[in-house]
Amino acid sequence: MRPVVTHPNRLVVVPSDSIASIEAGGWGANLKCYFNPAGVFGEVHVVSPLEPAECERWGLSIHPSDDARFARDARRLRPDVIRAYGGYWPSDLVCHHRVRGVPIVVSVHDRRPEMIHESVAYADLVICVSQACARGVVARGCAPSRIRVIPNRIDRRLFRPIEAAEIPRALASRFPPGRHILHVGRKSPEKNLDTLLRALALLPADYSVIAVGPGDAEVYARLARDLKVERRYFAIEAVPNDELPAWYSWCDCMCVPSRSEGFGIVFIEAVACGAVVVTSAVAPMTEYLTHDRSAVLVAAYEDPASLAAALRSACEDTALRARVGAGAIEAVAPFDSEKVERMEADLYREAMGLRRPDLARRHEIRRWLARLALDRLRVRVARGVATGRLSAGRVKRGLDRFFRKGR
């Protein structure tokens, strides 16, 4: 009798960013735990078109690949689960080039429609970081029974209130005295920095805005000049992750009046550090923050006057600041890294428990249905052309619309 050969559980991941860019953001040392919560897997392999060469980094095996080779490269590793981080191109890559019999997990972190492709409907399990993301995934055709809502996590050992005596003097000395409003995130339309600057123009002269994050800095610098607040607006490209708690603890309030968020991890980080958060009264922030209890939520977040009034309350109303600070402890608890990691580890165990014949059969049925739909379309087009109801131009326009939808 031949001995049974076993191998450790293996995970193949497709991140939405290259490992080099993740390292540049200061997250390299956390990657192994991030990709492998609770040590569910004995091996973790990154297989991605963003990687230039084979290497070992941070306890991960990294393999370059592309659309043409992905299924072959992943199959060679004999994974137990394949995970795509992002409902757009990473989802397309793993779902369109499926490894027969291997469960696919796709995580969706952004609720904007363009960031959720129809390929998510072909994943076996879909992680959504908020209910708002889950609604977007359902709209793309994914069965609700395959969606699991697991929030983003924060390390509460890092993100905690920093006492004033511990905050580096160099931080405060960089800015004029007065009230300091911190904006953390991309300098992009979704983050609504433009309305914050317009609100700044309505606030007293001792208020300033400090915007930390990458993006088109010149657009907002120009707007600040037009509003004559350029001496009270400070743009910073980046702050190391382990220094952010000092910034959150030091500022008078943290304000990102977002137009759209998938989750908004910066709000939880800020609340965990004792900052008074001012943001938009929209999902997903309304899922985990409560107005006047754990944050200040602004319904008219596009109106500079309404935002300015909320900012003054957040910075000057002592009773409000005390209430929000007390409510922060309850708001942060569900996002503790250990708790979230257990949820994600349980999901991986669920994925590995799916019957592989069922996975293969489900995939084959979907392919058969897709071929059937295409065959029916061909028959209808041919019949229409033969009877004169369809012209060649009309067929071309229809096909153009079909492919523009990404079907």
N, C-alpha and C positions, 0 to 999 in steps of 0.2 A: 504494500500500500504506500502510495506517495505521501510524504508529509505535507500537511496543509501549510501553505505559505501565507502569512499575514503581513499586512503593512499598516503603519500608523495612519489614523485618519488624516486625509489631505484636503486642504482647501486651496482652490484657485481663485484669486481676486483680480478684478479689473478696476483699478482706481480711476477716477476722472482726471487726476493730475499725475504727472510723472513723480517718481520717488525723489528726484533731485529738487523739484519745486516744493515738495512737502518738507524736505530737509531744510530748504531755504527759509521756510516759515517757522523753523524751530521745533518741528514735530517729529523729527526722525527717531529719537530715542523712545517715543511712545508707540511707534508703528506696530511692533509685534503684538503688544497687548490690545491695541485698537482693532487690528484685523483678527485677532484670535482671543476673544473674550473668554475668561476662565480656563484658558488652555485646552479648549475642546479639541483642537487639532494638533497632531504631532508635527505636521509640516504645513507651512504656508508658502504658496508660490504666487508671485505677481506675474501675470501674463498680459502684456500690453503693447499696443503700437507706439506708445510714448517712450518706451525704454530703448536706449541705443545699443545695449550689449548685455550679455549674460554676466551676472555677478551675484555676490552674496552681500546683503546689507541689512543690518539691524535684525539679524535672525531670519531674514526672508530670502528665498531664492527668486531671483528676478530674471525673466525671460522676455526678450523682444518678440513681437509677433505682428500679424496684420490680419485683415479680413480673410485673405485667401488661405492663411495657415492656422488660424486660431483653433479650429476644431481639432486639427491634427496635433498641434502643440499641446493643447489641453488634454487630449485623450492619452498622449504619451505619459502624462504625469499621473494617470489613474486617480483623478480626484473623487472625493466623496460628495463634495458640494462645489458649485461655481457661484461666485458672488460678483455682481456688478454694482459699483457705487455710482449711481446716477441713472435716471430714467430716460436719458437721451442716447448719445452714441455708445456708452458702455452697455446699456440694455440692448441696443441693436446688435452689438457685436456678439454677446453671449446667446441671445435668443435666436438670431438669424443663422448662427453657426453652432447649433446645439450639439453637444456630445450625448449620443444616445444613452438613455438610462441614468444620466447624472442630473440630480435636481438643481434647478437654477433659482437663486435668490437675487432679487433686484431691490436696491434701496433707492427711495425717491426723497430728495432733500429740498426740492424747489417746486412750488405749486404753479408756476407760470406754465401755460399750455405748451409753449415751445420747448420746455424742458422735460416734458413727459411725452415720449413717443408711443406709438401704438404697439411697439414690441413688448411693453410691460404686460400686456394681456397674455403673453405666452410664457411668462415666468410662473414657476410653481408656487412661490411665496414672494410677496412684495412687502418690504418694510417701508412704512411711511413715518416720517418724523413728526407729523401732526395730522389731525383730522382734516385740516384744509388740504394737505397733500393727498390724503386718502380720497377725498371727493374728486380731485383731479384725476387720480388713477382709475376710479370707477368710470369717469366720463370717457376714458380711453378704452373701455371695454373689459376691464379686469373684474372678475367676480369678487364681490366683497368678502366671500368666505376665504379667499387667499391673501387678504390684506391683514397685516399685523402692525399696529401703531406702537412704535418704540421711539421715545424721544431722544434727542441728542443728550450727551452726558457731559458733566463737568467734574473736575477733580477738586473737591471741596477742601483738600489739604492745600491746594494752590490758591483757589479763588475763595478768599475769606477776607473779612475786614482787616485792614492794615492800620494800626494805630498811628496817629499823627507823628509821633516821635520817630517812627520807623520809616516814614516817607522821605525819600532822598531830598535834600534841600535843593539840589539842582533842578528837580522837577518844577517846583513852585517858582524858582527864580527865573525861569524861562518866559514867564507870562506876567502881565501887569496885575496889580492887586485888584480885588473885586470878586464878582461872581463868575465862576468858570463852568461852562456847559460843554460836556464832552460828547462828541459824535464819533462812534467807532463803526467802521464798515467801508465798503467800496464807495468811492465818489462817483455815483451813478444815479440815474433818474429814480430807480427803485427805492433808494435810501432817502430821497426827499431832502437832501441838504439845501436845495434852493429855497424851499419854504422856511427852513430853519434860519437861513441868512436873512430872509425878508422879515422874519420875526425879530431877529437880532436888531434890525434897524429901528424897531419899535420899543426896544428895551432901554433902560437907563444906560448911561455912558460907561458905567463900571462893569457891565456884563460883557463877556467875550465867549467866542465859540472856538473850540479846538477840535479839528477834524482829523482823526487818525485813520489812515487806510489808503490804498492805492486808487488810481483812477485818473480821470482827466482833470487834473488840478487847476489848469489854466481857466477852464470854463467857470469854475466857482470863484477863482481869484478875480476874474473879470466882473462877475456878478457882485462880489463884495465891493469892488471899486465903484461900480455904478450906484450901489446903495450907500456909498460913503461909510462903510464899516470895515474897510481894509485894515485899519489899525487894531481892530478888535477880532479879526479872523486869523486863525493860525492853522496852516495845513501841514500835516506830518505824514510822511509816506508810510511808515510802519513803526510799531513798538514791539519788542520781543514779547512773546506770549507770557513768559514768567514775570514780566514787569507790569503787565496790564492791571493786576490787582491793586498796585499802588496808585495807578491813574484813576481807577474806579473809586477807590477809597478817598482820594484827594478832591475830586471834582465836587461841585455843589449839586449838580445833577447830570445824568447821562440821558441824552435825547437823540434818538434816531426815529423820526416820524415816518416810518416806512410806508410806501405805497403797496409793496408786495414783499412777503417773506415766506420761505418754506417752513422755517422754524424760528430763527432769530436767537441763536445761542448767545449773542452778546448781551441780551437783556437778562438772561439767567446768570451769566457771569457777573454782570453789574450788581444785580440784586443780591447775589451771594456775597459780594464785597461790601454790602451796606449802602450802595448808591441809591439815590432816589431816581427812578426811571420815569421818563416822560416819553410816551410813544403813541402810535395810532390805535384807535379802538376798532381794530379789524382782526380777523383771524390770520394767523394762528395765535397772535399775542393774547387775544381775549380767551384763549383756551387755558392759559396758565397764569395770567395776571388779572387781578381784579382792581377796578378803579377805586381809588381812595383807601385801598386796603394793602395792596402790595406794589402799586404803581399809580401813575397819573396817566389815564388813557384819554386821548383827545379825539372826539368824533369828527370835528371839523379840522382835520390835520392838514388840509390844503389852504386853510385860512391863516395868514400870518398873525392876525390880531388874536384869534382864539389860541394859537400855539404860544404866543407871547404871554398871554394871561396865565396859561397853564405853567409856563416856565417860571414866572414870578411866584406863583403859589408854591411850586416845588422847591424853589430856592429860599423863600422868605417866610413861609407859613410853618412855624415851629411845630404846631400841633399836627399838621398834616405829615410833616417829616417823621415825627415820632410814630404815627399810626402806620405809615408805609414801612418804616424800618422794622416794626414789630411783626408785620404781616409777611415780611420777606422770608423769615425762617420757614414758615409753612409752604410758601411758594416754591422754594428751592428744593425741598426734600425729595420730590419724585425724580430729580435729575442727577442724583448722586451717582457717581461713576460705577460704584460696586453694584448698585441696584439695577442700573440699565444694562451692565455687562451680563448679569444673570439672566435678564430677559432675552438678550441677544443669543446667549449660549443655549438657552432653552429652544429658541427658534431654530438654531442649527441642528439640534438634536431632533426636532420635529422634521426638518428637511431630510435628514439622514434616515428617518423612520418611514418615509414615503416608499411605497412598494415600487421598485424599479420597473417591473413589467407595466404597471399602470402609467408611469411616466412616459415610457416609450410608446404605449398605446395612445395616450393622449396626444402626443406629438404627431403620430402618424394620422390620427383622425383630423387634427387641424390642417395638416398638409393636404389630406384628401379633400376636405371641405374647400380649401383655397383653390385646388385644381378644379373642383366641380364648379365653383363660382366663375372661374376664368373661362372654362369650357362653355358655360351658359352664356357668358358675355360674348364670346366669339360667335356663337350660333345666332344670337340676337342681332349683332352687328351685320353678319353675313346676310341674314334674312332682310334686314332693313335696306341694305345696299341693293340686294336683288330686286326688291319691290319698289325701289325708288324713294322710299321714305327717308333714307339717309344718304346724304352726299358725302363725298370724300372729305370735303372741308369740315363738315359737321363732325365726322368721325375723328379727324385730327384734333379739333377743338375739344371734343370730349375726352380724348386720351390725354391731352395736355392738362385738363382739369384733374383728371384721375391721378396723374403722376405728381402734380403740384401738391396734392393732399398727402403725398407720401405713402400711398397705398401700394 
